């Protein structure tokens, strides 16, 4: 079975890549946070090939993604 992070879980040498601090994996969906400060965006992709991008302030994002966005914004602002 293909994995969004690369590799194949049916292969004995299956080893997905590690997530960066700007990525959140929820189920089969990978959320990537790009940009800094007020210009942050979140892109989304899943194993079915669906993908989209939105503002990092979008309230429809999962809470795990919203929390990571807040954490990155605080780090960028030096607080």
PDB file of N, CA, C and O in Angstrom:
ATOM      1  N   UNK A   1       0.846  -1.187   0.000  1.00  0.00           N
ATOM      2  CA  UNK A   1       0.000   0.000   0.000  1.00  0.00           C
ATOM      3  C   UNK A   1       0.888   1.245   0.000  1.00  0.00           C
ATOM      4  O   UNK A   1       1.733   1.388   0.884  1.00  0.00           O
ATOM      5  N   UNK A   2       0.719   2.142  -0.962  1.00  0.00           N
ATOM      6  CA  UNK A   2       1.541   3.358  -1.010  1.00  0.00           C
ATOM      7  C   UNK A   2       1.308   4.247   0.211  1.00  0.00           C
ATOM      8  O   UNK A   2       0.237   4.220   0.816  1.00  0.00           O
ATOM      9  N   UNK A   3       2.302   5.013   0.553  1.00  0.00           N
ATOM     10  CA  UNK A   3       2.224   5.906   1.694  1.00  0.00           C
ATOM     11  C   UNK A   3       2.546   7.318   1.239  1.00  0.00           C
ATOM     12  O   UNK A   3       3.410   7.507   0.383  1.00  0.00           O
ATOM     13  N   UNK A   4       1.869   8.309   1.794  1.00  0.00           N
ATOM     14  CA  UNK A   4       2.066   9.711   1.405  1.00  0.00           C
ATOM     15  C   UNK A   4       3.506  10.169   1.665  1.00  0.00           C
ATOM     16  O   UNK A   4       3.986  11.095   1.012  1.00  0.00           O
ATOM     17  N   UNK A   5       4.191   9.532   2.607  1.00  0.00           N
ATOM     18  CA  UNK A   5       5.563   9.924   2.934  1.00  0.00           C
ATOM     19  C   UNK A   5       6.602   9.156   2.126  1.00  0.00           C
ATOM     20  O   UNK A   5       7.803   9.336   2.328  1.00  0.00           O
ATOM     21  N   UNK A   6       6.149   8.303   1.218  1.00  0.00           N
ATOM     22  CA  UNK A   6       7.068   7.533   0.388  1.00  0.00           C
ATOM     23  C   UNK A   6       7.201   6.112   0.882  1.00  0.00           C
ATOM     24  O   UNK A   6       7.008   5.834   2.066  1.00  0.00           O
ATOM     25  N   UNK A   7       7.527   5.225  -0.013  1.00  0.00           N
ATOM     26  CA  UNK A   7       7.683   3.827   0.346  1.00  0.00           C
ATOM     27  C   UNK A   7       6.400   3.046   0.163  1.00  0.00           C
ATOM     28  O   UNK A   7       5.397   3.576  -0.316  1.00  0.00           O
ATOM     29  N   UNK A   8       6.440   1.797   0.542  1.00  0.00           N
ATOM     30  CA  UNK A   8       5.310   0.897   0.389  1.00  0.00           C
ATOM     31  C   UNK A   8       5.261   0.012   1.625  1.00  0.00           C
ATOM     32  O   UNK A   8       6.218  -0.711   1.903  1.00  0.00           O
ATOM     33  N   UNK A   9       4.163   0.057   2.370  1.00  0.00           N
ATOM     34  CA  UNK A   9       4.074  -0.662   3.645  1.00  0.00           C
ATOM     35  C   UNK A   9       4.096  -2.173   3.469  1.00  0.00           C
ATOM     36  O   UNK A   9       4.295  -2.889   4.451  1.00  0.00           O
ATOM     37  N   UNK A  10       3.898  -2.695   2.240  1.00  0.00           N
ATOM     38  CA  UNK A  10       3.946  -4.143   2.023  1.00  0.00           C
ATOM     39  C   UNK A  10       5.370  -4.618   1.766  1.00  0.00           C
ATOM     40  O   UNK A  10       5.623  -5.823   1.763  1.00  0.00           O
ATOM     41  N   UNK A  11       6.295  -3.703   1.551  1.00  0.00           N
ATOM     42  CA  UNK A  11       7.683  -4.059   1.271  1.00  0.00           C
ATOM     43  C   UNK A  11       8.444  -4.207   2.583  1.00  0.00           C
ATOM     44  O   UNK A  11       8.291  -3.371   3.474  1.00  0.00           O
ATOM     45  N   UNK A  12       9.264  -5.256   2.724  1.00  0.00           N
ATOM     46  CA  UNK A  12       9.977  -5.468   3.999  1.00  0.00           C
ATOM     47  C   UNK A  12      10.918  -4.326   4.387  1.00  0.00           C
ATOM     48  O   UNK A  12      11.190  -4.124   5.570  1.00  0.00           O
ATOM     49  N   UNK A  13      11.410  -3.588   3.411  1.00  0.00           N
ATOM     50  CA  UNK A  13      12.333  -2.486   3.713  1.00  0.00           C
ATOM     51  C   UNK A  13      11.594  -1.157   3.812  1.00  0.00           C
ATOM     52  O   UNK A  13      12.192  -0.097   3.623  1.00  0.00           O
ATOM     53  N   UNK A  14      10.305  -1.207   4.106  1.00  0.00           N
ATOM     54  CA  UNK A  14       9.481   0.008   4.183  1.00  0.00           C
ATOM     55  C   UNK A  14      10.037   0.963   5.224  1.00  0.00           C
ATOM     56  O   UNK A  14      10.154   0.610   6.398  1.00  0.00           O
ATOM     57  N   UNK A  15      10.377   2.169   4.800  1.00  0.00           N
ATOM     58  CA  UNK A  15      10.895   3.166   5.719  1.00  0.00           C
ATOM     59  C   UNK A  15      10.458   4.539   5.234  1.00  0.00           C
ATOM     60  O   UNK A  15      11.108   5.119   4.365  1.00  0.00           O
ATOM     61  N   UNK A  16       9.366   5.070   5.781  1.00  0.00           N
ATOM     62  CA  UNK A  16       8.922   6.392   5.331  1.00  0.00           C
ATOM     63  C   UNK A  16       9.895   7.475   5.799  1.00  0.00           C
ATOM     64  O   UNK A  16      10.619   7.297   6.779  1.00  0.00           O
ATOM     65  N   UNK A  17       9.898   8.580   5.091  1.00  0.00           N
ATOM     66  CA  UNK A  17      10.758   9.689   5.508  1.00  0.00           C
ATOM     67  C   UNK A  17      10.187  10.318   6.777  1.00  0.00           C
ATOM     68  O   UNK A  17       9.012  10.129   7.091  1.00  0.00           O
ATOM     69  N   UNK A  18      11.003  11.051   7.492  1.00  0.00           N
ATOM     70  CA  UNK A  18      10.551  11.726   8.712  1.00  0.00           C
ATOM     71  C   UNK A  18       9.842  13.022   8.374  1.00  0.00           C
ATOM     72  O   UNK A  18      10.149  13.674   7.376  1.00  0.00           O
ATOM     73  N   UNK A  19       8.890  13.385   9.219  1.00  0.00           N
ATOM     74  CA  UNK A  19       8.193  14.660   9.050  1.00  0.00           C
ATOM     75  C   UNK A  19       9.093  15.800   9.505  1.00  0.00           C
ATOM     76  O   UNK A  19       9.899  15.635  10.420  1.00  0.00           O
ATOM     77  N   UNK A  20       8.954  16.949   8.867  1.00  0.00           N
ATOM     78  CA  UNK A  20       9.656  18.142   9.325  1.00  0.00           C
ATOM     79  C   UNK A  20       8.769  18.846  10.349  1.00  0.00           C
ATOM     80  O   UNK A  20       7.627  18.437  10.564  1.00  0.00           O
ATOM     81  N   UNK A  21       9.278  19.889  10.974  1.00  0.00           N
ATOM     82  CA  UNK A  21       8.486  20.635  11.961  1.00  0.00           C
ATOM     83  C   UNK A  21       7.345  21.400  11.301  1.00  0.00           C
ATOM     84  O   UNK A  21       6.448  21.887  11.988  1.00  0.00           O
ATOM     85  N   UNK A  22       7.372  21.511   9.975  1.00  0.00           N
ATOM     86  CA  UNK A  22       6.330  22.233   9.239  1.00  0.00           C
ATOM     87  C   UNK A  22       5.317  21.295   8.593  1.00  0.00           C
ATOM     88  O   UNK A  22       4.536  21.723   7.744  1.00  0.00           O
ATOM     89  N   UNK A  23       5.318  20.032   8.981  1.00  0.00           N
ATOM     90  CA  UNK A  23       4.388  19.056   8.409  1.00  0.00           C
ATOM     91  C   UNK A  23       3.585  18.378   9.508  1.00  0.00           C
ATOM     92  O   UNK A  23       4.093  18.114  10.598  1.00  0.00           O
ATOM     93  N   UNK A  24       2.319  18.100   9.203  1.00  0.00           N
ATOM     94  CA  UNK A  24       1.440  17.385  10.123  1.00  0.00           C
ATOM     95  C   UNK A  24       0.773  16.276   9.321  1.00  0.00           C
ATOM     96  O   UNK A  24       0.160  16.535   8.285  1.00  0.00           O
ATOM     97  N   UNK A  25       0.891  15.040   9.798  1.00  0.00           N
ATOM     98  CA  UNK A  25       0.269  13.898   9.141  1.00  0.00           C
ATOM     99  C   UNK A  25      -0.952  13.478   9.945  1.00  0.00           C
ATOM    100  O   UNK A  25      -0.841  13.156  11.128  1.00  0.00           O
ATOM    101  N   UNK A  26      -2.118  13.483   9.302  1.00  0.00           N
ATOM    102  CA  UNK A  26      -3.359  13.055   9.947  1.00  0.00           C
ATOM    103  C   UNK A  26      -3.971  11.989   9.049  1.00  0.00           C
ATOM    104  O   UNK A  26      -4.459  12.289   7.960  1.00  0.00           O
ATOM    105  N   UNK A  27      -3.942  10.750   9.508  1.00  0.00           N
ATOM    106  CA  UNK A  27      -4.428   9.650   8.676  1.00  0.00           C
ATOM    107  C   UNK A  27      -3.586   9.542   7.415  1.00  0.00           C
ATOM    108  O   UNK A  27      -2.364   9.424   7.495  1.00  0.00           O
ATOM    109  N   UNK A  28      -4.225   9.582   6.257  1.00  0.00           N
ATOM    110  CA  UNK A  28      -3.529   9.527   4.973  1.00  0.00           C
ATOM    111  C   UNK A  28      -3.311  10.909   4.377  1.00  0.00           C
ATOM    112  O   UNK A  28      -2.988  11.025   3.195  1.00  0.00           O
ATOM    113  N   UNK A  29      -3.478  11.951   5.166  1.00  0.00           N
ATOM    114  CA  UNK A  29      -3.378  13.325   4.664  1.00  0.00           C
ATOM    115  C   UNK A  29      -2.166  14.038   5.258  1.00  0.00           C
ATOM    116  O   UNK A  29      -1.924  13.976   6.464  1.00  0.00           O
ATOM    117  N   UNK A  30      -1.417  14.707   4.402  1.00  0.00           N
ATOM    118  CA  UNK A  30      -0.235  15.444   4.820  1.00  0.00           C
ATOM    119  C   UNK A  30      -0.491  16.939   4.644  1.00  0.00           C
ATOM    120  O   UNK A  30      -0.811  17.397   3.547  1.00  0.00           O
ATOM    121  N   UNK A  31      -0.349  17.692   5.730  1.00  0.00           N
ATOM    122  CA  UNK A  31      -0.513  19.146   5.710  1.00  0.00           C
ATOM    123  C   UNK A  31       0.874  19.763   5.826  1.00  0.00           C
ATOM    124  O   UNK A  31       1.614  19.446   6.757  1.00  0.00           O
ATOM    125  N   UNK A  32       1.233  20.636   4.897  1.00  0.00           N
ATOM    126  CA  UNK A  32       2.538  21.298   4.898  1.00  0.00           C
ATOM    127  C   UNK A  32       2.337  22.796   5.083  1.00  0.00           C
ATOM    128  O   UNK A  32       1.536  23.414   4.383  1.00  0.00           O
ATOM    129  N   UNK A  33       3.070  23.373   6.028  1.00  0.00           N
ATOM    130  CA  UNK A  33       2.962  24.802   6.326  1.00  0.00           C
ATOM    131  C   UNK A  33       4.137  25.503   5.658  1.00  0.00           C
ATOM    132  O   UNK A  33       5.294  25.146   5.881  1.00  0.00           O
ATOM    133  N   UNK A  34       3.829  26.504   4.835  1.00  0.00           N
ATOM    134  CA  UNK A  34       4.877  27.233   4.112  1.00  0.00           C
ATOM    135  C   UNK A  34       4.792  28.718   4.428  1.00  0.00           C
ATOM    136  O   UNK A  34       3.722  29.229   4.759  1.00  0.00           O
ATOM    137  N   UNK A  35       5.916  29.404   4.324  1.00  0.00           N
ATOM    138  CA  UNK A  35       5.947  30.838   4.588  1.00  0.00           C
ATOM    139  C   UNK A  35       6.222  31.141   6.048  1.00  0.00           C
ATOM    140  O   UNK A  35       6.375  30.236   6.869  1.00  0.00           O
ATOM    141  N   UNK A  36       6.282  32.436   6.363  1.00  0.00           N
ATOM    142  CA  UNK A  36       6.543  32.886   7.731  1.00  0.00           C
ATOM    143  C   UNK A  36       5.606  34.019   8.106  1.00  0.00           C
ATOM    144  O   UNK A  36       5.104  34.742   7.245  1.00  0.00           O
ATOM    145  N   UNK A  37       5.379  34.163   9.406  1.00  0.00           N
ATOM    146  CA  UNK A  37       4.603  35.286   9.914  1.00  0.00           C
ATOM    147  C   UNK A  37       3.216  35.407   9.327  1.00  0.00           C
ATOM    148  O   UNK A  37       2.437  34.454   9.363  1.00  0.00           O
ATOM    149  N   UNK A  38       2.905  36.557   8.790  1.00  0.00           N
ATOM    150  CA  UNK A  38       1.560  36.829   8.271  1.00  0.00           C
ATOM    151  C   UNK A  38       1.302  36.198   6.910  1.00  0.00           C
ATOM    152  O   UNK A  38       0.160  36.170   6.451  1.00  0.00           O
ATOM    153  N   UNK A  39       2.335  35.697   6.263  1.00  0.00           N
ATOM    154  CA  UNK A  39       2.177  35.147   4.915  1.00  0.00           C
ATOM    155  C   UNK A  39       2.232  33.623   4.901  1.00  0.00           C
ATOM    156  O   UNK A  39       2.667  33.030   3.914  1.00  0.00           O
ATOM    157  N   UNK A  40       1.801  32.991   5.975  1.00  0.00           N
ATOM    158  CA  UNK A  40       1.815  31.535   6.032  1.00  0.00           C
ATOM    159  C   UNK A  40       0.634  30.949   5.274  1.00  0.00           C
ATOM    160  O   UNK A  40      -0.470  31.493   5.281  1.00  0.00           O
ATOM    161  N   UNK A  41       0.901  29.813   4.614  1.00  0.00           N
ATOM    162  CA  UNK A  41      -0.147  29.070   3.917  1.00  0.00           C
ATOM    163  C   UNK A  41      -0.008  27.600   4.284  1.00  0.00           C
ATOM    164  O   UNK A  41       1.055  27.151   4.714  1.00  0.00           O
ATOM    165  N   UNK A  42      -1.087  26.863   4.109  1.00  0.00           N
ATOM    166  CA  UNK A  42      -1.079  25.428   4.368  1.00  0.00           C
ATOM    167  C   UNK A  42      -1.472  24.720   3.080  1.00  0.00           C
ATOM    168  O   UNK A  42      -2.494  25.041   2.474  1.00  0.00           O
ATOM    169  N   UNK A  43      -0.660  23.760   2.666  1.00  0.00           N
ATOM    170  CA  UNK A  43      -1.028  22.936   1.519  1.00  0.00           C
ATOM    171  C   UNK A  43      -1.355  21.539   2.036  1.00  0.00           C
ATOM    172  O   UNK A  43      -0.824  21.095   3.054  1.00  0.00           O
ATOM    173  N   UNK A  44      -2.233  20.862   1.319  1.00  0.00           N
ATOM    174  CA  UNK A  44      -2.747  19.572   1.744  1.00  0.00           C
ATOM    175  C   UNK A  44      -2.622  18.600   0.581  1.00  0.00           C
ATOM    176  O   UNK A  44      -2.869  18.963  -0.569  1.00  0.00           O
ATOM    177  N   UNK A  45      -2.239  17.369   0.882  1.00  0.00           N
ATOM    178  CA  UNK A  45      -2.275  16.321  -0.135  1.00  0.00           C
ATOM    179  C   UNK A  45      -2.556  14.991   0.548  1.00  0.00           C
ATOM    180  O   UNK A  45      -2.198  14.787   1.708  1.00  0.00           O
ATOM    181  N   UNK A  46      -3.206  14.084  -0.188  1.00  0.00           N
ATOM    182  CA  UNK A  46      -3.441  12.756   0.364  1.00  0.00           C
ATOM    183  C   UNK A  46      -3.083  11.692  -0.660  1.00  0.00           C
ATOM    184  O   UNK A  46      -2.716  12.011  -1.791  1.00  0.00           O
ATOM    185  N   UNK A  47      -3.189  10.416  -0.264  1.00  0.00           N
ATOM    186  CA  UNK A  47      -2.767   9.325  -1.139  1.00  0.00           C
ATOM    187  C   UNK A  47      -3.641   9.192  -2.377  1.00  0.00           C
ATOM    188  O   UNK A  47      -3.227   8.562  -3.350  1.00  0.00           O
ATOM    189  N   UNK A  48      -4.829   9.763  -2.367  1.00  0.00           N
ATOM    190  CA  UNK A  48      -5.710   9.712  -3.537  1.00  0.00           C
ATOM    191  C   UNK A  48      -5.336  10.747  -4.584  1.00  0.00           C
ATOM    192  O   UNK A  48      -5.924  10.771  -5.665  1.00  0.00           O
ATOM    193  N   UNK A  49      -4.375  11.595  -4.283  1.00  0.00           N
ATOM    194  CA  UNK A  49      -3.946  12.609  -5.236  1.00  0.00           C
ATOM    195  C   UNK A  49      -4.635  13.948  -5.067  1.00  0.00           C
ATOM    196  O   UNK A  49      -4.354  14.883  -5.816  1.00  0.00           O
ATOM    197  N   UNK A  50      -5.536  14.059  -4.093  1.00  0.00           N
ATOM    198  CA  UNK A  50      -6.193  15.343  -3.841  1.00  0.00           C
ATOM    199  C   UNK A  50      -5.185  16.315  -3.247  1.00  0.00           C
ATOM    200  O   UNK A  50      -4.349  15.933  -2.429  1.00  0.00           O
ATOM    201  N   UNK A  51      -5.270  17.573  -3.662  1.00  0.00           N
ATOM    202  CA  UNK A  51      -4.396  18.583  -3.076  1.00  0.00           C
ATOM    203  C   UNK A  51      -5.048  19.952  -3.187  1.00  0.00           C
ATOM    204  O   UNK A  51      -5.808  20.212  -4.120  1.00  0.00           O
ATOM    205  N   UNK A  52      -4.749  20.825  -2.232  1.00  0.00           N
ATOM    206  CA  UNK A  52      -5.220  22.201  -2.238  1.00  0.00           C
ATOM    207  C   UNK A  52      -4.359  23.020  -1.303  1.00  0.00           C
ATOM    208  O   UNK A  52      -3.538  22.477  -0.564  1.00  0.00           O
ATOM    209  N   UNK A  53      -4.545  24.312  -1.334  1.00  0.00           N
ATOM    210  CA  UNK A  53      -3.789  25.226  -0.490  1.00  0.00           C
ATOM    211  C   UNK A  53      -4.743  26.277   0.052  1.00  0.00           C
ATOM    212  O   UNK A  53      -5.695  26.665  -0.624  1.00  0.00           O
ATOM    213  N   UNK A  54      -4.487  26.740   1.277  1.00  0.00           N
ATOM    214  CA  UNK A  54      -5.340  27.771   1.865  1.00  0.00           C
ATOM    215  C   UNK A  54      -4.508  28.624   2.817  1.00  0.00           C
ATOM    216  O   UNK A  54      -3.346  28.319   3.088  1.00  0.00           O
ATOM    217  N   UNK A  55      -5.109  29.680   3.314  1.00  0.00           N
ATOM    218  CA  UNK A  55      -4.462  30.532   4.300  1.00  0.00           C
ATOM    219  C   UNK A  55      -4.251  29.739   5.586  1.00  0.00           C
ATOM    220  O   UNK A  55      -5.069  28.887   5.933  1.00  0.00           O
ATOM    221  N   UNK A  56      -3.161  30.015   6.291  1.00  0.00           N
ATOM    222  CA  UNK A  56      -2.896  29.334   7.555  1.00  0.00           C
ATOM    223  C   UNK A  56      -3.891  29.752   8.631  1.00  0.00           C
ATOM    224  O   UNK A  56      -3.971  29.106   9.676  1.00  0.00           O
ATOM    225  N   UNK A  57      -4.652  30.824   8.394  1.00  0.00           N
ATOM    226  CA  UNK A  57      -5.650  31.289   9.360  1.00  0.00           C
ATOM    227  C   UNK A  57      -7.021  30.666   9.132  1.00  0.00           C
ATOM    228  O   UNK A  57      -7.971  31.010   9.835  1.00  0.00           O
ATOM    229  N   UNK A  58      -7.147  29.765   8.176  1.00  0.00           N
ATOM    230  CA  UNK A  58      -8.430  29.145   7.841  1.00  0.00           C
ATOM    231  C   UNK A  58      -8.931  28.317   9.025  1.00  0.00           C
ATOM    232  O   UNK A  58      -8.248  27.395   9.469  1.00  0.00           O
ATOM    233  N   UNK A  59     -10.117  28.641   9.534  1.00  0.00           N
ATOM    234  CA  UNK A  59     -10.661  27.949  10.711  1.00  0.00           C
ATOM    235  C   UNK A  59     -11.150  26.541  10.398  1.00  0.00           C
ATOM    236  O   UNK A  59     -11.475  25.794  11.320  1.00  0.00           O
ATOM    237  N   UNK A  60     -11.214  26.157   9.127  1.00  0.00           N
ATOM    238  CA  UNK A  60     -11.654  24.805   8.786  1.00  0.00           C
ATOM    239  C   UNK A  60     -10.511  23.789   8.836  1.00  0.00           C
ATOM    240  O   UNK A  60     -10.739  22.594   8.645  1.00  0.00           O
ATOM    241  N   UNK A  61      -9.287  24.251   9.089  1.00  0.00           N
ATOM    242  CA  UNK A  61      -8.152  23.336   9.219  1.00  0.00           C
ATOM    243  C   UNK A  61      -8.292  22.517  10.498  1.00  0.00           C
ATOM    244  O   UNK A  61      -8.850  23.009  11.478  1.00  0.00           O
ATOM    245  N   UNK A  62      -7.796  21.274  10.512  1.00  0.00           N
ATOM    246  CA  UNK A  62      -7.837  20.468  11.740  1.00  0.00           C
ATOM    247  C   UNK A  62      -7.097  21.168  12.883  1.00  0.00           C
ATOM    248  O   UNK A  62      -6.150  21.919  12.647  1.00  0.00           O
ATOM    249  N   UNK A  63      -7.530  20.919  14.113  1.00  0.00           N
ATOM    250  CA  UNK A  63      -6.938  21.606  15.268  1.00  0.00           C
ATOM    251  C   UNK A  63      -5.446  21.326  15.411  1.00  0.00           C
ATOM    252  O   UNK A  63      -4.705  22.196  15.870  1.00  0.00           O
ATOM    253  N   UNK A  64      -4.985  20.133  15.029  1.00  0.00           N
ATOM    254  CA  UNK A  64      -3.554  19.827  15.112  1.00  0.00           C
ATOM    255  C   UNK A  64      -2.753  20.752  14.197  1.00  0.00           C
ATOM    256  O   UNK A  64      -1.657  21.184  14.552  1.00  0.00           O
ATOM    257  N   UNK A  65      -3.298  21.051  13.028  1.00  0.00           N
ATOM    258  CA  UNK A  65      -2.621  21.935  12.075  1.00  0.00           C
ATOM    259  C   UNK A  65      -2.656  23.370  12.593  1.00  0.00           C
ATOM    260  O   UNK A  65      -1.654  24.080  12.509  1.00  0.00           O
ATOM    261  N   UNK A  66      -3.796  23.806  13.125  1.00  0.00           N
ATOM    262  CA  UNK A  66      -3.910  25.156  13.681  1.00  0.00           C
ATOM    263  C   UNK A  66      -2.921  25.355  14.827  1.00  0.00           C
ATOM    264  O   UNK A  66      -2.316  26.420  14.949  1.00  0.00           O
ATOM    265  N   UNK A  67      -2.756  24.330  15.669  1.00  0.00           N
ATOM    266  CA  UNK A  67      -1.816  24.426  16.792  1.00  0.00           C
ATOM    267  C   UNK A  67      -0.380  24.558  16.287  1.00  0.00           C
ATOM    268  O   UNK A  67       0.396  25.344  16.832  1.00  0.00           O
ATOM    269  N   UNK A  68      -0.020  23.800  15.255  1.00  0.00           N
ATOM    270  CA  UNK A  68       1.334  23.886  14.703  1.00  0.00           C
ATOM    271  C   UNK A  68       1.568  25.252  14.070  1.00  0.00           C
ATOM    272  O   UNK A  68       2.664  25.799  14.184  1.00  0.00           O
ATOM    273  N   UNK A  69       0.566  25.809  13.407  1.00  0.00           N
ATOM    274  CA  UNK A  69       0.679  27.147  12.817  1.00  0.00           C
ATOM    275  C   UNK A  69       0.939  28.176  13.911  1.00  0.00           C
ATOM    276  O   UNK A  69       1.816  29.026  13.763  1.00  0.00           O
ATOM    277  N   UNK A  70       0.178  28.107  15.017  1.00  0.00           N
ATOM    278  CA  UNK A  70       0.379  29.051  16.132  1.00  0.00           C
ATOM    279  C   UNK A  70       1.792  28.931  16.697  1.00  0.00           C
ATOM    280  O   UNK A  70       2.438  29.939  16.981  1.00  0.00           O
ATOM    281  N   UNK A  71       2.266  27.709  16.859  1.00  0.00           N
ATOM    282  CA  UNK A  71       3.607  27.470  17.388  1.00  0.00           C
ATOM    283  C   UNK A  71       4.677  28.066  16.466  1.00  0.00           C
ATOM    284  O   UNK A  71       5.616  28.707  16.938  1.00  0.00           O
ATOM    285  N   UNK A  72       4.536  27.859  15.168  1.00  0.00           N
ATOM    286  CA  UNK A  72       5.504  28.406  14.216  1.00  0.00           C
ATOM    287  C   UNK A  72       5.461  29.930  14.178  1.00  0.00           C
ATOM    288  O   UNK A  72       6.501  30.575  14.045  1.00  0.00           O
ATOM    289  N   UNK A  73       4.267  30.511  14.294  1.00  0.00           N
ATOM    290  CA  UNK A  73       4.150  31.975  14.302  1.00  0.00           C
ATOM    291  C   UNK A  73       4.822  32.562  15.533  1.00  0.00           C
ATOM    292  O   UNK A  73       5.516  33.574  15.438  1.00  0.00           O
ATOM    293  N   UNK A  74       4.619  31.927  16.706  1.00  0.00           N
ATOM    294  CA  UNK A  74       5.264  32.413  17.933  1.00  0.00           C
ATOM    295  C   UNK A  74       6.781  32.343  17.804  1.00  0.00           C
ATOM    296  O   UNK A  74       7.484  33.276  18.194  1.00  0.00           O
ATOM    297  N   UNK A  75       7.285  31.243  17.260  1.00  0.00           N
ATOM    298  CA  UNK A  75       8.734  31.091  17.086  1.00  0.00           C
ATOM    299  C   UNK A  75       9.270  32.142  16.118  1.00  0.00           C
ATOM    300  O   UNK A  75      10.349  32.692  16.340  1.00  0.00           O
ATOM    301  N   UNK A  76       8.530  32.425  15.047  1.00  0.00           N
ATOM    302  CA  UNK A  76       8.966  33.408  14.058  1.00  0.00           C
ATOM    303  C   UNK A  76       8.986  34.810  14.654  1.00  0.00           C
ATOM    304  O   UNK A  76       9.863  35.612  14.331  1.00  0.00           O
ATOM    305  N   UNK A  77       8.014  35.111  15.529  1.00  0.00           N
ATOM    306  CA  UNK A  77       7.930  36.442  16.129  1.00  0.00           C
ATOM    307  C   UNK A  77       8.868  36.588  17.322  1.00  0.00           C
ATOM    308  O   UNK A  77       9.013  37.688  17.854  1.00  0.00           O
ATOM    309  N   UNK A  78       9.509  35.497  17.756  1.00  0.00           N
ATOM    310  CA  UNK A  78      10.467  35.560  18.843  1.00  0.00           C
ATOM    311  C   UNK A  78       9.861  35.642  20.224  1.00  0.00           C
ATOM    312  O   UNK A  78      10.469  36.195  21.140  1.00  0.00           O
ATOM    313  N   UNK A  79       8.660  35.094  20.383  1.00  0.00           N
ATOM    314  CA  UNK A  79       8.015  35.147  21.703  1.00  0.00           C
ATOM    315  C   UNK A  79       8.137  33.847  22.425  1.00  0.00           C
ATOM    316  O   UNK A  79       7.651  33.717  23.548  1.00  0.00           O
TER     317      UNK A  79
END
